[in-house]
């Protein structure tokens, strides 16, 4: 489609996320009903959901999996980027009307974001970027803060009163935020493995990395997982992260120091 969000036009970007689920049907229903994704296919316990024809989330069932442990390495949240502020406003209005349980809402200067979790405890961010020309910079570092989201201003956005029709065609996974044992080690790994640049170091314990001047494609923190070792592969939660890489000639699979599977896929 035309006019894709800036986050997926950079040399490296997030393509898709894979989750291991104890109950794939229940999880897929949540992402359809609450997040607004559409089911694109299902086969042998694997369900693919996305926006328009773009796959964004693959859910792989493993009924025997142990629950995710937020103290281990894994997924902090998957961030679904909506194309416009009005889209976020429509999603927010519907969430308020339906009394959807929310866990936070923030103004990050570069974006406005609302946070929640799915039924198996996987974190979710629904967000919209502010125009790039409004981002503030200190050299190569982008200014990001966590301020209260101004819901009154958001819901006054032109078009906010229109009915939410599900995730629009231009919705993408804008970034992925990971739980790691040591952010500095994660920073080194993403530099070396995929050439991401450090965009900001935030509070003690978090780093944000990106390609092509985006505010972040990957976040990594140890707020709840200091010193975490390799992730237990028998747990539900994050299965893999697929990163689209413009100069990749073929698909390949990497693992970060905590066993997080990173699939490198060529740009189509």
N, C-alpha and C positions, 0 to 999 in steps of 0.2 A: 504494500500500500504506500501511498505518498505521505509525506509529512510525518514520518516516524519520530517519536521522541528522541531528543538529542542523545539520551543514554545509550541507545542501541545503534547509533551511527558512528561510534568511535572504533578504533582498530580492534579493541577487545571489549566485549560486553557480555552481559549475562543472557544466555539463550533460554534456559529452562531449569527447573528444579525437580528432583526426584525425592519423594517421601516413601519410607517404608511404613505401612499402616497395619495396625492390629485389626481394623475393620474398614476396608477400603470403601465399601458402599456408603457407610456413615460419613466418612471423611469427604468423599466426592459430593455427597448431597449438601454438605456444609459449604464447600467451595462454589457449588452451583447457586445455592440459595442466598448465602450471605455475602460472598465475594462477587458473585455475578459471572463466574466463568461458565463456559458451555462445555458439555461433554463431547469430545471429538471421536473417541473410540474406546472400546474395552475388549480385552482378550485375556483369558487365563488368569484372572485376578488382577490384571493391570489396567488402570483407567487413565486416559489422557484427557486433560481439560485445557482450555485456552480461551483466547478472545479472537473472534472472527475465525480465520483459518490458522492462526498462529498458536502452536502448542506452548504452554507456559508451565504446566505442572503435570507430572506423571506420578500416580499413586500405585505402589506395588504392595499387594497384600501379603502379610506374614502373620497369620493368626497366633502363632506361637511366640512372636517377638515379645521381649520384655518392654515395659513402658520406657519412654525416654527419661533420662536423668539430667535435669538442668545444671547439675554440678559437673557433668562430663563435657568434653568437647562435642560440638554438634551445631545445631541450628539455633541462632538467637531469634531471627525472623526472616521471612521472605517478604520483600517489599514490592508490592504491585503498584506500578506507576500508571496513573491515569493521564490521558493526554492534556486535560485542561482543568483549571480550578473549578469550573462549573460542574465537571464530572465528579470531582471530590465532594462538592456541595450537595449534589443529588444523592450520592452514596451516603453522606452524613445525615441528610434529612431522613432518608429511609431507615437508617440504623437507629436514629432517635425515635422515629415513629414506631418501630418494631421493638424498641427497648433491647436492642442488641447489646450484650455485655461488652463494654469497652474497657481497655486497660490503660489508656493514656491518649493524649492528643497534644501535639507540639508544633510550634513554629521554629523551624531550624534555620531561618533566614534564607537558605537556598530552596526550601521546600516547606510545605505544610503537610502534617502527617497525623494519622489516627491509627491506634494500635489495638489489637485484640489477639486472641488465640483460638485455634481450632479445637475440636473435641478431644484430640490426643495431646494437646499442650504445645503444638508447634506455633511459634510466634508469627504474627502477620502484621505487616504495615501496609496501609492503603494511603497513597500520597500523591501529591501533584507538585511539580517543580515550579518555582518562580522563574520568570524570564532570566536567561543567562546574563543579560546585560545588567541586571540588578545585583548579581552576586558580588561580594566584596572580597578583595584579595590582599594578602600580604606576601608579596613575591609569588612563589608557586603554591602557597597555602591558601585555601579558601576558608572564609569565615563561616563557622557553623556554631550555633548555640541551641540550647533547649529552653525555649520560652513557652508560656501557655498559648495554646491555639485560640485565636479570636473567633469563636463559633459565630458570633453575631455578624462579623464581617464576612465570614465564609458563606453563611446562609443568605447573605444579601447579594451574593454574586449573581449577575444577570444569568438567567437560565436555571437557577437553583430550584425553582418551583416546578420545573418540568419533571415528569415521572422518570424514575430510574429504570432503565431498560436493560440492565446488565452491563457487564464490562464492555466498553466500546471497542471497536476494532483496533484502535491504536494503543490499547492497554498492553503493557509489557512487564516483565520482571526487571525493574530498574536497578535494583541492587540486592545483594544478599548479605546478611549480617551473621557472622559465625561466632560461636563460643570456642575459645582456644585456651591453652594453658599459659601462653606467654605472647602478648601482642608483638613484641619486638621480633620474636622468632617468626611469627606469621608475616610481619612486614618484610623481613628478609626473603622468606619463601616466595611470596607473591611478586616481589621485585625480580627474583632470579627465574622463576618458572614461567611467568607470563608478562614480565616487563611492566607491571603496574607501577604508577607513581604514587608517592605518599602525598595525599591532599590535605590531611589534618591529623593531628594527634589530639585526642579529646579526653579531657579529664585524666586522672590516672587510670590506665588500664584499657584504653581503646585507641585504635588507629583506623584511618579510612584511606582506601587506595582506589585508584581509578586509571582509566586510559583516556587519552585525548582531551583532557581538561574537564571531564565530568566531575561532580563533587564527590561521588564515590560509587564504585561498582561493588566493592567488597568492604565490609566493616569487620573488624575482629576485636573482641573484648574478652577479658577474663573477670568480669564483674562478679560472676557467680561460679567461675570455674578456674580459680588460680591454681597453677601447677597441674592442671589436668593432663593425663597421659593419653595414649591412643584410645579412641572411642571403641566401646564394646560393639562389635558388628551384629550382635544378637539383639540389640535394642531397636525399638521403633524410632522414628524421627527421620533425620536427614539421611537419604540414601546416596545422593550425588548432586553435584552442581555442574551444569553444562555451560561452558564459556565459549562464545563465538569469537574466533580469532581470524582476522582478515587474511593473514599470510600463511595460515595453516594449510598444508597440502593434503593432509589426511587426518582422520580422527585418531586420537590417542587418549590414553587415560593416565592421569597422574594421581598421586596421593600427597596431601600435605603432612606435616609432622604428626598430626593427630589422627591420621588415617581417613581424613575426609577425601572422598573420591571426587576428582575434578576431571570432567570429560572435556577435552578440547575438540571443538567441531569447526570445520571450515565455514566461512561465510558462503551462503548460497547465492 
